[in-house]
Amino acid sequence: MGTDAVEGKMDIRRVQMTGGSSFVVTLPKEWTTTMKVKKNDPVRVITQPDGTLLITAHVSDEQAQRTREFDVSTCTSASPLFRSLIGTYIAGCSAITIRSKTRLPPFVRMAVRDFTQMTIGQEVMEESDTTIRIKDLLSPSELSFENTLKRMFVIVRAMHRDAATAVGTGARELAREVIDEDRDVDRLHWLIARQTNMIMKNASLSKKMGVTLITASNYSVVARILERIGDHAVRIARNALVLADHPIEQEITDPLGIASEHSLGILERAVASLFSRDMRLANQTIEESRQADAHNRDLHTLTLAQPAETAIAIGSIAESIRQLGEDAGGIAESVINDVVDREG
């Protein structure tokens, strides 16, 4: 594929004939110079499912090894390092080295431990007083986009149901479990973002995983929406902890539970349309989400006559339920975009 120097450039070239039967298209000189392609060098031509051709100077199926090194000699806290490690992971780097001119402080090792626990396939392979080396042990093609998205959906659906139960019963431990489960959703979201970036940089990986660049991009959008839906469940669970100290009547918890289950039904149908690529179901889901949005806005009337702290918690829960239905519609819109692209 290209590099930053040639990325995004488009140019029209005429097809020529040579030898009476072979069609030929010349390669841009700027690209051949950047990629160091010389006369008689092999290049790889990959036919994509949508009929486009991708040309790469990498003729092997082996993934290019991308590495990154961090000097933490002047680093003073774990948070910036952890965020940098996550960014490096999502970018698709296969090896990370962390160095310091002096002994590594404890917070660096803590950031590395959190990073390897919060990501899939990252393991510490070497460690000394001044150096830590992390390597990616997972091939990106080992986990399909669809299986990862299905797992995300199962987790966020369970989170919402548990959060709604915690609101209705005041079960603090159940609410805390919902908050903890968000970590699994983040791990899967980062994995899909990583795979998408790697596909964008390696055409052969796109074919190996059986997805086009546009489909991978749409899956990444869906993963981001599911991650946001998980955040809504966490917000409901946190407010359930508040309400556990301020019990509310069943006349309030019942409508919230019904609305939550209705929005989850919309999400289920949106995800079903994603994996079946059913545009009709996707359109129905969008209409449902719009109707639910108008209905769920009425939930805010449940806050009337409630004490301030209780009213704020109920209002936040109602808003999260509304956003759940809205985001389900966003998944359905992504399905339509993908189906239209495939049929185009």
N, C-alpha and C positions, 0 to 999 in steps of 0.2 A: 504494500500500500504506500501511500505518499507520506511525506513528513510535513512539518509546519511550513516549510518553504514553498511547497506546491499544493498544499491542502486547499480545497475549495475552488481551484481554477478550472474553468471549463473551456474547451475549445472544440470546434467542429473540424473533422477530418474526412476527406473523401475516400471511399473504398476503391482500391485499384485491383487490377488482375495481373497475375504473373504466371508464366508457364502455361497459359491457356485455360487453367482450371482452378487455380488457387487465388483467393481473395486476400489482399494485404492492406493493412492500415499502419502507417508509420507512428512511432512513439514520440511524444514531445521531448525535445532535446533537454529542456530544463529538468524534466522528470528523470531521464536517463542519467544526467549528470549528478543529480541529488542522490539517486539510488545506486550510483556507481555501476551502471549497467554498460557493458562494453560489447563490441562485435562478437557474435557467436555465444554470448552468455545466454543461459536458459531463463525464461520467465514463465510464470504460471498463469494460465487463463482459466478462470473459474466461472462456470455458468450458474447464475442465481435462479431461484425458483420463479422470479418475476420476469426472466428472460434477459436481464442485463448481464454484461460480462465485467468481471473484475480482474484486473491484471496486477500481479504482485511480483516483486523481485525475489521473494522468499519461495523457493520451490519445494521446501521440505514441510511436512506436516507438524514439525516440532514448533512449539511455541517459542517466540523470541523471549529471551530472559531479560526482563527489565528489573534493574536494581536501583535502590535508593539508600543514601547514607545520611545520617543525622549526627551532627556534632552537638552534644548537649552540655558542653563545658560551661556555657553561660546560662543554661536553662535553670529556672528557679521554682517551677511548679509542674505538677503532673498534667494538668488540663490541656495546655497548649501542645504538649508532646503527644498526648492521647489523640487529640483532634488531628494532628499531622499524620499520625500512624493510620487512622481511619481513612483519611484522604488518600494516602499512599496505597492502601488496600483497595479502595474503590477505583483508583486509577489503573489497577491491574499489575502492580509491581510483584515480582515473584520472589524477591529477596530484599531484606531490609537489614542494614547494619547501623547500630547505635554506638557511638564512641564518645569518650570523654578524655580530656588530657589528664584528669585526676580520677580518683575512685568514683564510680557511679553512685550517686546519692540514692537513698532508699525510694524516694518518690519516682525515680526513673524505672526501677524494677517493678514498682506498683503499677505504673502506667503500662508497662509491657505485659504484665500479668493480666490486667483488665483487657488489654487489646487482644491477646490470644484467646481469652475466654469469650469475648464479644464478637469474634469473627470465626469463620469456618475455614479450616485448613491451614491456619497459621500456627507454626510451632517454633519454639526456641531451639535452635540446633547447636548453638555454641554460646558459652557465657564465661566471662572472666571479670576481674575487678574493674576493667575499663571498657569492655566491649560486650555487646550482645548482638548475636546474629539470628535473624528470624527468616524462616523459609516457608514458602507456600507448598503444601503437600497435596493439594487438591487440584486435579485437572478440571478446568472449567466445563468440559463436556460431560463430566460425570453426573452432574445434577441438571436436569432439564428445567427450562423456565417454567413449564406448565406444572411440574411436580412441586417446585418451590412455591409457586403462587397458590396451588391447592392447599399446601401446608399452611401458608400465611392465612388463607381464608378460614380454615378450620380453627386456627388459634384465635383470630380476632372475633369470630362468631361466638366461640366459647367464652371469651373475655366479656363480651357484651351481655351474654345471658347470665353469667356469674355476677357481673356488676349490677344488673337489674335485680337479681335475687338479693344481693347485699343491701340494696336500697329498701326492698320490701321487708327484709327480716332483721336488718341491723347487724348482720354477720360481719364483724370486723375482720376476722381471719380470711374470709372469702374475698373481701375487698382488697386486702394486702396481697393475696395470691394473684389477683388480676393485675395489680401494679407491677409485680415481679415478672409476670408473663410477657410484659411489653418488651423485655430484653430479647426474647426469642424472635419477636416480630422484627425488631431492629436488625438482628443478625441476618435474617432472610432477606430483608430489604437491601442491606448493604451487599449481600451476595449477588442479587440481581443487578444492582447498579454496577458492580465490578464486572460481571459477565457482559453486560451491555457495552461498557467501555472497551473491554478486550475484543469484542466482536468488531467494534468500530475501527480498531487498529489492526485487525487480522482477518482478512477476507476468508481464508481457508477455515477458520474457526466457525464462521457463519454457516458454511456448508456442513461442517461436521456436526453442528448442533441442530441443523435442519430448520433454521429460521432466517428470514431476510433481515436486513438492517432495519427496515421500517417496523417489522413485527417485533423485533427485539426492543426497539424504542417504545412501542406501544405497551409491551409487557413491563417495561421500566416505569411507565406512567401509572399502570395499574398497581404495581408494587408500591409506588409512592402513595397512592390513594389508600391502599389497604393499611399501610403504616400509619397514615393519618387517622383511619378508622380505629386502629388500635389505641391511638392517643385519646380519641373520644371516650373509649371504654375506661381508660385510666382516669380521665377527668370525672367520669361518673362514679368510679370506685372511690376516688378521693373525697368526693362530696358525700358518698355513702358513709364514710368514716365520720364526717361532720354530723350527719343526721343520726348516727348511732347514739350520739350524746343528746340529741333533741328529737325524740320519737315523734313521728307524724302519723296522721290518721290513714286508714286504708282507703278512704275516699280520695286521697292524693296518690298513694303508692300504686293503686290499681290502674288508673289512667296512664301513669308513667310506664308501667310494665306492659300494658297493651300496645302503647305507641312504640316502645322499644322492639317488641316482637314483630310488629307490622313493618318497621324499618328494616329489621333483619330479614324478613321475607323478601323485601325488595332487593336487598343485597344478594341473597341466595339466587334470585332469578337473574340478576346482573352477571354474577359469576357463571351461572349455567350458560348464559348467552355467550360468554367469553370463550368457554371451552367447546361449545357446539358451533360457534361462529354463526349464531342464529340472529340475523338482523331484525326479523320480525319481533322476536322476544326482547331484543335490546330496545327497540322503539317502544314496546309496551311498558318496559321497565322505566324508561325515561318519563313517560306519561304518569306512571304510578308515583314516581319520586316527586313530581311537581304537585300532584294532588296531596301527597303526604306532607309536603313542605307547608302547604297552606293550613292543613289540619294541625300539624305539630306546633305551629306558631301559637295556636290557642292554648297550648299547655301552660304558657306563662301566666294564664289567669289563675292557676293553682297557687300562685304565690300570694294572692290577695289575702289579707287578714292574717298573714303569718309573721312571726317575729323576724327581724332583719336578717340574722344569720341563717335562719332556716329558709327564708325566702330567697336569699342569694344562692344557697345550695340547690334548691329545687329549680330555680331559673337556669342555673348552669347545666343541670341534668337535662332539662327540657331542650336546651339549645344543642347539647351534644347529640341527643336523639334526632333532632331536626337535621343536624349536619350529617349524621349517619345516612339518612335517606337521600340527602343531597349528593353525598359522595358516591352512593350506589348508582345514582344516575350518571355520574361522571365516568364510572367504569363502563356503563352501557354505551356512552358516547364514544369511548375509546374502541369498543368492539365495532361500532359502525365504521369508524375511520379505518380500522384494519381490514374489514370485509370489503369496503369500497376499494381500498388499495389492491387487494388480492384479485378482485374482479376486473380492475382496470387494466 
